Amino acid sequence: MANLGRLEKVDLRKVWEHEQKDFSDWLIDDGNLELLSEEIGIEIEAVGAEESSGRFRVDILAKEANSGDYVIIENQLEATNHDHLGKVITYAAGYDAKYIIWIVREVLDEHQKAIEWLNEHLDDSISCFLVKIEVWQIGDSKPAPRFEVISLKNSWAATLKRAISSDELSPNKLKQQEFWGALRENFKSRDTNMRVQSPLPQHWLNFSLGSSFCHPYLTINSKENFVSCDLWTNNKEFLVFLQEREEKIQEDLGASFNWWEANKTGGLRTKLNVEDVYDQTQFLKSFDWLYSSVKLFQRVFKTYVDEFKQL
């Protein structure tokens, strides 16, 4: 019989003694904010901690990566209360934020109903998230955080890209969303612990690498009929660091790739040609390759990121 460990909940205050000095600093550190991003399904980029909003200070001010809209994150390592509910509303008003994220240890019914009421009555462009934070460990293992979304806007994903009007939701956009939805289900069936963002009507899907300046992402190209696994970075020094190690990367990936550069970003791409990216009978072939590729990228480039940070 297998010798299994037992999950045990850890007191949050034993991990983070202070909400601002400890928890907020941990959350905006490399990789940790991506855990929250992936659980919620939006890509969050930190602006700073303890940012000023009039006479008050926001725990974490961030932006939604695709739209640039402000995200307010209020941390509370206790049960929800009226004081913090008022704060998140005040901060959101101060920054005209479109996303409000309230992270708590315990959710009281009255405050869950308040967030649900806000989501129901606020403009469709504004989304409120009530998120529970827990920490678990097995035996003497390192404690592991777990985010659980308690309340969110109904059908919020459909309005996430509010810049996309109904006229812009072309048949191709809908097919993109359908592709990512099927891929998400496929990946989760292979690995229940794998974090996959909610599918959106776009040609790419981001994955975490535990770094704020580098991550892999998948793309679909219906014009040229290929799928790809790419590495993105907004750190040009890191890009040069990788380019100097091209032969080693080629060996690590075991596949050919192409470099690409834009104004402020760059990276590399591997791709698989298919007959028709939207042919559902071909989905499994694409999913097999994309799953293997993204797992390989996460493993290989995590090593390069760690090496780069040591320089």
C-alpha positions as CSV (number, residue, x, y, z in Angstrom):
1,M,0.0,0.0,0.0
2,A,1.3,3.5,-0.9
3,N,2.6,5.5,2.0
4,L,0.7,8.8,1.6
5,G,1.1,12.0,3.5
6,R,-1.7,14.1,5.0
7,L,-2.4,17.7,4.0
8,E,-2.4,20.1,6.9
9,K,-3.5,23.7,6.9
10,V,-0.9,26.2,8.1
11,D,-1.7,29.3,10.1
12,L,-1.3,32.3,7.7
13,R,0.3,34.4,10.3
14,K,3.1,31.8,10.7
15,V,3.9,32.4,7.1
16,W,3.2,36.1,6.7
17,E,3.2,38.0,10.0
18,H,2.3,41.3,8.5
19,E,-0.1,41.9,5.6
20,Q,1.8,44.8,4.0
21,K,5.4,44.1,4.8
22,D,5.2,40.3,4.4
23,F,2.2,39.2,2.3
24,S,2.1,42.1,-0.2
25,D,5.9,41.9,-0.8
26,W,5.6,38.1,-1.3
27,L,2.6,38.5,-3.7
28,I,4.4,41.0,-6.0
29,D,7.6,38.9,-6.1
30,D,8.5,37.0,-9.3
31,G,6.0,34.3,-10.0
32,N,3.7,34.7,-7.1
33,L,1.4,37.3,-8.7
34,E,1.1,34.9,-11.6
35,L,-0.4,32.3,-9.3
36,L,-3.2,34.8,-8.6
37,S,-3.4,35.7,-12.3
38,E,-3.9,32.1,-13.4
39,E,-6.5,31.4,-10.7
40,I,-8.6,34.4,-11.7
41,G,-7.9,34.2,-15.4
42,I,-6.6,37.7,-16.1
43,E,-3.0,38.7,-16.6
44,I,-1.9,41.0,-13.8
45,E,1.2,43.1,-13.9
46,A,2.2,44.8,-10.6
47,V,2.7,48.6,-10.5
48,G,3.8,48.7,-6.9
49,A,2.9,48.0,-3.3
50,E,1.6,50.6,-0.8
51,E,0.7,53.0,-3.6
52,S,-1.0,56.3,-2.6
53,S,-4.7,56.9,-3.2
54,G,-5.4,60.2,-1.6
55,R,-5.0,59.9,2.1
56,F,-4.9,56.1,1.8
57,R,-2.4,53.5,0.5
58,V,-3.4,50.6,-1.7
59,D,-1.9,47.3,-0.7
60,I,-1.1,46.5,-4.3
61,L,-1.7,48.5,-7.4
62,A,-1.5,46.6,-10.7
63,K,-2.7,46.7,-14.3
64,E,-4.4,44.2,-16.5
65,A,-1.7,43.4,-19.1
66,N,-3.8,43.4,-22.2
67,S,-6.0,46.5,-21.6
68,G,-3.8,48.5,-19.2
69,D,-6.7,49.0,-16.9
70,Y,-6.0,49.4,-13.2
71,V,-6.3,46.5,-10.8
72,I,-6.8,47.1,-7.1
73,I,-5.6,44.3,-4.7
74,E,-6.5,44.5,-1.0
75,N,-5.0,41.9,1.3
76,Q,-6.6,40.9,4.6
77,L,-5.1,37.9,6.5
78,E,-8.2,37.9,8.7
79,A,-12.0,37.5,8.2
80,T,-13.7,40.0,5.9
81,N,-14.9,43.2,7.6
82,H,-16.7,46.5,6.7
83,D,-13.5,48.5,7.0
84,H,-11.7,46.6,4.2
85,L,-14.9,46.5,2.0
86,G,-14.9,50.3,2.2
87,K,-11.3,50.5,1.4
88,V,-11.5,48.4,-1.8
89,I,-14.3,50.6,-3.1
90,T,-12.5,53.8,-2.1
91,Y,-9.3,52.7,-3.8
92,A,-11.1,51.5,-6.9
93,A,-12.8,54.9,-7.2
94,G,-9.5,56.7,-6.7
95,Y,-7.8,54.9,-9.6
96,D,-11.0,54.3,-11.7
97,A,-10.0,50.6,-11.5
98,K,-11.8,48.1,-13.6
99,Y,-10.8,45.1,-11.5
100,I,-11.1,44.8,-7.7
101,I,-9.5,41.9,-6.0
102,W,-10.0,41.3,-2.2
103,I,-7.9,38.5,-0.8
104,V,-8.9,37.2,2.7
105,R,-8.4,34.4,5.1
106,E,-12.1,33.9,5.9
107,V,-15.2,35.1,4.0
108,L,-18.3,36.2,6.0
109,D,-21.7,35.8,4.4
110,E,-22.6,39.5,4.5
111,H,-19.4,40.5,2.7
112,Q,-19.8,37.8,0.0
113,K,-23.3,39.0,-0.6
114,A,-21.9,42.6,-0.9
115,I,-19.4,41.6,-3.5
116,E,-22.1,39.6,-5.4
117,W,-24.3,42.7,-5.3
118,L,-21.6,44.9,-6.6
119,N,-20.9,42.5,-9.5
120,E,-24.6,42.4,-10.3
121,H,-25.2,46.2,-10.3
122,L,-21.9,47.8,-11.4
123,D,-21.2,48.5,-15.0
124,D,-20.2,45.4,-17.1
125,S,-16.7,46.9,-17.4
126,I,-16.0,46.5,-13.7
127,S,-15.3,43.1,-12.1
128,C,-15.0,42.3,-8.4
129,F,-13.2,39.2,-7.1
130,L,-13.4,37.8,-3.6
131,V,-10.5,35.4,-3.1
132,K,-9.7,33.2,-0.2
133,I,-6.0,32.4,0.6
134,E,-4.9,29.3,2.4
135,V,-1.6,27.6,3.0
136,W,-1.1,23.8,3.1
137,Q,1.8,21.5,3.6
138,I,2.5,17.7,3.9
139,G,4.7,16.7,6.8
140,D,7.9,18.8,6.8
141,S,7.4,20.0,3.2
142,K,7.5,23.7,2.3
143,P,4.1,25.4,2.8
144,A,2.2,25.9,-0.4
145,P,-0.3,28.8,-1.0
146,R,-3.7,28.1,-2.5
147,F,-6.0,30.8,-3.9
148,E,-9.7,30.0,-4.2
149,V,-12.1,32.4,-6.0
150,I,-15.2,32.7,-3.8
151,S,-17.1,35.3,-5.8
152,L,-16.7,36.8,-9.3
153,K,-18.8,38.5,-11.9
154,N,-21.2,36.2,-13.7
155,S,-20.0,35.8,-17.3
156,W,-17.2,38.2,-16.6
157,A,-14.9,36.5,-19.1
158,A,-17.3,37.5,-21.9
159,T,-16.7,41.2,-21.0
160,L,-13.0,40.9,-20.1
161,K,-12.1,42.2,-23.5
162,R,-14.6,45.0,-23.5
163,A,-12.6,46.7,-26.2
164,I,-13.8,43.9,-28.5
165,S,-17.3,44.8,-29.7
166,S,-19.8,42.3,-30.9
167,D,-18.9,43.3,-34.5
168,E,-15.3,42.4,-33.8
169,L,-16.1,38.9,-32.5
170,S,-15.6,37.4,-35.9
171,P,-16.0,33.7,-36.6
172,N,-12.3,33.4,-36.3
173,K,-12.3,35.0,-32.8
174,L,-14.9,32.5,-31.7
175,K,-13.0,29.6,-33.1
176,Q,-9.9,30.8,-31.2
177,Q,-11.9,30.8,-28.0
178,E,-13.3,27.3,-28.8
179,F,-9.8,26.0,-29.5
180,W,-8.4,27.3,-26.2
181,G,-11.4,26.0,-24.3
182,A,-10.8,22.5,-25.7
183,L,-7.1,22.7,-25.0
184,R,-7.7,23.8,-21.4
185,E,-9.9,20.7,-20.8
186,N,-7.3,18.5,-22.4
187,F,-4.4,19.9,-20.4
188,K,-6.3,19.7,-17.1
189,S,-7.2,16.0,-17.8
190,R,-3.5,15.3,-18.2
191,D,-2.4,17.3,-15.1
192,T,-5.0,18.4,-12.6
193,N,-2.4,20.7,-11.0
194,M,-1.6,22.5,-14.2
195,R,-2.7,26.1,-14.3
196,V,-4.3,27.1,-17.6
197,Q,-5.9,30.5,-18.1
198,S,-9.6,30.9,-19.0
199,P,-10.0,30.8,-22.8
200,L,-10.4,34.1,-24.6
201,P,-11.0,35.1,-28.2
202,Q,-7.4,35.7,-29.1
203,H,-4.6,33.9,-30.9
204,W,-2.4,33.3,-27.8
205,L,-2.5,31.7,-24.3
206,N,0.0,32.6,-21.6
207,F,1.6,30.2,-19.2
208,S,3.7,30.8,-16.0
209,L,7.4,30.4,-15.6
210,G,7.6,31.9,-12.1
211,S,9.2,35.1,-13.5
212,S,7.8,38.6,-14.1
213,F,10.0,39.3,-17.1
214,C,9.7,36.0,-19.0
215,H,7.0,33.4,-19.7
216,P,6.1,30.8,-22.4
217,Y,2.9,31.2,-24.4
218,L,1.1,29.2,-27.1
219,T,-0.3,30.6,-30.4
220,I,-2.5,29.4,-33.2
221,N,-2.2,30.8,-36.8
222,S,-5.2,30.0,-39.0
223,K,-3.7,31.7,-42.0
224,E,-0.6,29.7,-42.2
225,N,-2.0,26.7,-40.3
226,F,0.5,26.2,-37.5
227,V,0.5,26.1,-33.7
228,S,3.5,27.3,-31.8
229,C,5.2,27.4,-28.4
230,D,7.0,30.7,-27.8
231,L,9.1,32.3,-25.2
232,W,8.4,36.0,-24.4
233,T,10.6,38.4,-22.5
234,N,10.6,42.2,-21.9
235,N,14.2,42.1,-20.6
236,K,16.5,42.7,-23.5
237,E,19.6,41.8,-21.4
238,F,18.0,38.4,-20.8
239,L,17.3,38.0,-24.5
240,V,20.9,38.6,-25.3
241,F,21.8,36.2,-22.5
242,L,19.7,33.5,-24.3
243,Q,21.1,34.3,-27.7
244,E,24.6,33.8,-26.5
245,R,23.5,30.3,-25.5
246,E,21.7,29.4,-28.7
247,E,23.5,26.1,-29.3
248,K,22.8,24.9,-25.7
249,I,19.2,25.9,-26.0
250,Q,18.9,24.0,-29.3
251,E,20.3,21.0,-27.5
252,D,17.9,21.4,-24.5
253,L,14.8,21.8,-26.7
254,G,15.8,19.1,-29.2
255,A,14.1,21.2,-31.9
256,S,14.8,24.0,-34.2
257,F,13.5,27.5,-33.3
258,N,13.5,31.1,-34.6
259,W,14.3,34.3,-32.7
260,W,12.0,37.2,-32.9
261,E,12.2,40.8,-31.6
262,A,9.8,43.7,-31.3
263,N,10.2,47.2,-30.0
264,K,10.5,46.3,-26.3
265,T,10.1,42.5,-26.2
266,G,11.6,39.5,-27.9
267,G,11.9,35.7,-27.6
268,L,12.0,32.5,-29.7
269,R,9.5,30.2,-31.3
270,T,9.0,26.6,-32.1
271,K,6.1,25.5,-34.3
272,L,4.1,22.6,-35.6
273,N,2.5,22.8,-39.1
274,V,-1.0,21.2,-39.3
275,E,-3.5,20.9,-42.1
276,D,-6.2,23.0,-40.4
277,V,-5.8,24.4,-36.9
278,Y,-9.6,24.5,-36.4
279,D,-10.3,20.9,-37.6
280,Q,-11.4,19.2,-34.4
281,T,-10.3,15.9,-35.6
282,Q,-6.7,17.3,-35.6
283,F,-7.0,18.9,-32.1
284,L,-5.4,15.9,-30.3
285,K,-2.3,16.1,-32.5
286,S,-2.0,19.8,-31.7
287,F,-2.7,19.4,-28.0
288,D,-0.1,16.6,-27.6
289,W,2.6,18.7,-29.2
290,L,1.6,21.9,-27.3
291,Y,1.4,20.2,-24.0
292,S,4.8,18.6,-24.4
293,S,6.3,21.9,-25.6
294,V,5.0,24.1,-22.9
295,K,6.1,21.7,-20.2
296,L,9.5,21.5,-21.8
297,F,9.8,25.3,-22.0
298,Q,8.8,25.7,-18.4
299,R,11.5,23.2,-17.3
300,V,14.3,24.4,-19.7
301,F,13.9,28.2,-19.3
302,K,13.3,28.1,-15.6
303,T,17.0,27.0,-15.4
304,Y,18.1,29.9,-17.6
305,V,16.1,32.4,-15.6
306,D,17.6,31.2,-12.4
307,E,21.1,31.4,-14.0
308,F,20.5,34.9,-15.3
309,K,19.4,36.1,-11.8
310,Q,22.7,35.0,-10.3
311,L,24.7,37.2,-12.6
